[in-house]
Structure formats: C-alpha cells, structure tokens
C-alpha cells in the first residue's frame, strides 16, 4: 500500500509541477460511522498512517487530516452547521459546532 501511495503522490506533484517540500497537504478522511466494525476502523487508521508516512518521507512540511463534513463547512465559509452527505450505500448527517 505504501509504495502505491508514494507513487500516487509523486504523480500528483509531478503533474502539478510543485515540489513536495514547498506545500503542506490537507487530507480528507471519510467519516466514521457508528456501525463500522473494528476491522473497518483499523483499516481506516492503517490507511491514514500509510498516507502520513508516504507524505512525510517525501519531505512534505505538514499534513492535516480533516473529516469531509468539516471541509464542506469551510468551503461554504461556515464554521458550524449540519452537513448531509449522501453517497453510495451511505448517508450521514453530521452536526458541527465551533
């Protein structure tokens, strides 16, 4: 997994013509659901750690992991609200208050 992630990020930096050490990265993390199994939670944690490792080994200065609902609020220039995320086989309603 690590090798694929590193190749993925290298490709992105190459196509954007940006040096990795010059830009911090914001990573969107899927929301944990109350019915997630321990295996699903562990897989999500393992993926997050692999992403961090790949980026820090590329000398990225900073990585910030934020859940998708919070990013949606920030994109709408809000710091609190209710985000309704409707996707394939999953719908979530996330209240967020600053």
WOLINVEN-V522830 format. One record per backbone hydrogen bond with DSSP energy under -1.0 kcal/mol. CO is the residue of the C=O (numbers start at 1). NH is the residue of the N-H. Records with the same first field share a line. If there is no record, write none. Layout:
# WOLINVEN-V522830
CO: NH ; NH
This chain:
# WOLINVEN-V522830
1: 5
2: 6
3: 7
4: 8
5: 9
6: 10
7: 11
8: 12
9: 13
10: 14
11: 15
12: 16
13: 18
19: 22
20: 23
25: 64
27: 66
29: 68
33: 36
37: 41
38: 42
39: 43
40: 44
41: 45
42: 46
43: 47
44: 48
45: 49
46: 50
47: 51
48: 52
49: 53
50: 54
51: 55
52: 56
53: 57
55: 60
56: 59
62: 25
64: 27
66: 29
67: 71
68: 72
69: 73
70: 74
71: 75
72: 76
73: 78
74: 77
81: 96
83: 94
85: 92
90: 87
92: 85
94: 83
96: 81
